[in-house]
Amino acid sequence: MKKLLVLLFLLLLLAAAAPPLAYWVGLDNTVGRPVPPNVPYDNVDAGRVWLERKEALPVQLRPITPWHWYELLWCSRKDDKPEDFLTCGDRYPGLRASGFVAKEYLIENSKQSGLLWRYVSRTALTIWITQNWNERDLVAELIRLRKLGR
């Protein structure tokens, strides 16, 4: 019985440590961090790029933490579309847009490649963007990427 309790405790400890560890590993695989551009825009441009990323208006950004990963996995378990994976519908505004910015940044700023590295790094950078950028920064970067044809 003691062995079972110890095993359960270790599994619980591992489950609690996994998200921040994956976050750290993902950010470590990222070369630098994206810097939001200083692109002037109006509300029409903001609304256009926001809707292109399948975000709901009004433009807002809700920060997430590494521990949100479990909730995101749970609530997106029935999503069929790749762009909806790990977004929880509209519960976390700005998450799709942040993920898109992270994906575009990592195309040229990733130390390791491969499916697992891309997934972990994109998730970590998405979390970082939601915590360190605001709505204006995110919209400015979406507009800049749109002008580049991405």
Summary of the structure (lengths in Angstrom):
residues: 150
radius of gyration: 17.0
end to end distance: 56.7
largest distance: 64.2
contacts: 413
relative contact order: 0.20
helix: 61%
strand: 1%
